[in-house]
Amino acid sequence: MNIKSFHPPQRVLMGPGPSDVSPRVLEAMSRPTLGHLDPVFVSMMDEMKALLKYAFRTENELTMPVSAPGSAGMETCFVNLVEPGDKVVICQNGVFAGRMKENVERAGGVAVMVQDEWGRAIDPQKLEDALKANPDAKIVAFVHAETSTGAQSDAKTLVGIAHKHNCLAIVDAVTSLGGSRLLVDEWKIDAIYSGTQKCISCTPGLSPVSFSNDALEKIKNRKTRVQSWFLDLNLVMGYWGGTTKRAYHHTAPINALYGLHEALVILQEEGLENSWARHQKNHLALRAGLEAMGLSFVVPEGERLPQLNAISVPEGVDEAQVRALLLSDYGLEIGAGLGAMAGKVWRIGLMGHASNPKNVRLCLAALDDVLGRLKAPVQRGVAVAAANAHL
Ligand SMILES: *Cc1c(COP(=O)(O)O)cnc(C)c1O
């Protein structure tokens, strides 16, 4: 064998995640590894919790990164809050709520699915009706930012309905954190999980989570043990929780945490509201360019995510060939459709560090060229100018 070091090419990541990582984050990750109980590292953990509270807009004491990707944050919420027999109402308007169902059932719970059209926001009235029909429900769960379709739901209203019916609310904010308005305390969200590789501009592999006091009470008073040893918060809290002496649970991913710390410092420097506004501005510019070409959005205006733009593939165009040419000729990655939308849409991400005017122009110019070469029915030479009017 003569295998050499791996040197990945430089890409522009404009898909559904991972998104481009800030060079400052990559540099932070290359700093010297410390022991996971080193006092210097422990003080960095305290800063990390403060930074995550800032990003989530919460005072929740139990706010920390799970040592695994967004899917593990999802699982942390469900395995800790769902006890065998618990009924959980799940609003589904895309792929990720399907995974919530899997999680509920594997934790021994009963999932009641409330179906909405893919590409639309969740209909609060349907949740209200489902909770009236299921007065024994204990938890409501939904995805704030459906990355599979590009739709944004009204989390504040949905959480309000859950509480009116005495349910805890679990919210997936993997794609919303840092990219669009999210107020954990003001909206009274009980359990929330996110990811580092979308609008936080960090590498994949960590999942920030936060739990309200009501959620914490339920976790502490469980009648049965959490079925997952690794994700059992009663155990994890011995390392991440409170200000008491920290004990070994698992070896924290030290250098990955340096990266998240730096990513959150960058977010704090920019300001959370400014980050939301930047995502919105670049979305409007991209939108102007795409619409000038004659391409159309899947999600109706007013329900669109600024950080994930799902657009319909024009008739007769091989969507995979377009993505392949963007990657080979421009080093640009955009996303394919997922689940029911496979083959029908492209998903263009403008997430975190990647949400910038240069990427908006690059993507539009590259699409103009590639779609033109494939003789797709689009208006040529107008997209970048249309976007420029917004930048
Ligand atoms: C990406 C994503 C996840 C899963 O996150 P991973 O880091 O890939 O495990 C969950 N929910 C939503 C809405 C996502 O976009």
The ligand as a Tripos MOL2 file, in Angstrom:
@<TRIPOS>MOLECULE
LIG
   15    15     1     0     0
SMALL
NO_CHARGES

@<TRIPOS>ATOM
      1 C1        -29.5250   18.2320    8.6530 C.3       1 LIG1
      2 C2        -30.7570   18.0590    9.4730 C.ar      1 LIG1
      3 C3        -30.8640   17.0820   10.4850 C.ar      1 LIG1
      4 C4        -29.7890   16.0650   10.7490 C.3       1 LIG1
      5 O1        -28.5770   16.6290   11.0870 O.3       1 LIG1
      6 P1        -27.2270   15.7650   10.8900 P.3       1 LIG1
      7 O2        -26.1670   16.6500   11.4010 O.co2     1 LIG1
      8 O3        -27.1530   15.4630    9.4320 O.co2     1 LIG1
      9 O4        -27.3710   14.5260   11.6890 O.co2     1 LIG1
     10 C5        -32.0300   17.0410   11.2140 C.ar      1 LIG1
     11 N1        -33.0460   17.8930   10.9840 N.ar      1 LIG1
     12 C6        -32.9990   18.8230   10.0180 C.ar      1 LIG1
     13 C7        -34.1540   19.7400    9.8060 C.3       1 LIG1
     14 C8        -31.8590   18.9320    9.2370 C.ar      1 LIG1
     15 O5        -31.7970   19.8550    8.2680 O.3       1 LIG1
@<TRIPOS>BOND
     1     1     2 1
     2     2     3 ar
     3     2    14 ar
     4     3     4 1
     5     3    10 ar
     6     4     5 1
     7     5     6 1
     8     6     7 2
     9     6     8 1
    10     6     9 1
    11    10    11 ar
    12    11    12 ar
    13    12    13 1
    14    12    14 ar
    15    14    15 1
@<TRIPOS>SUBSTRUCTURE
     1 LIG1         1 GROUP 0 **** ****
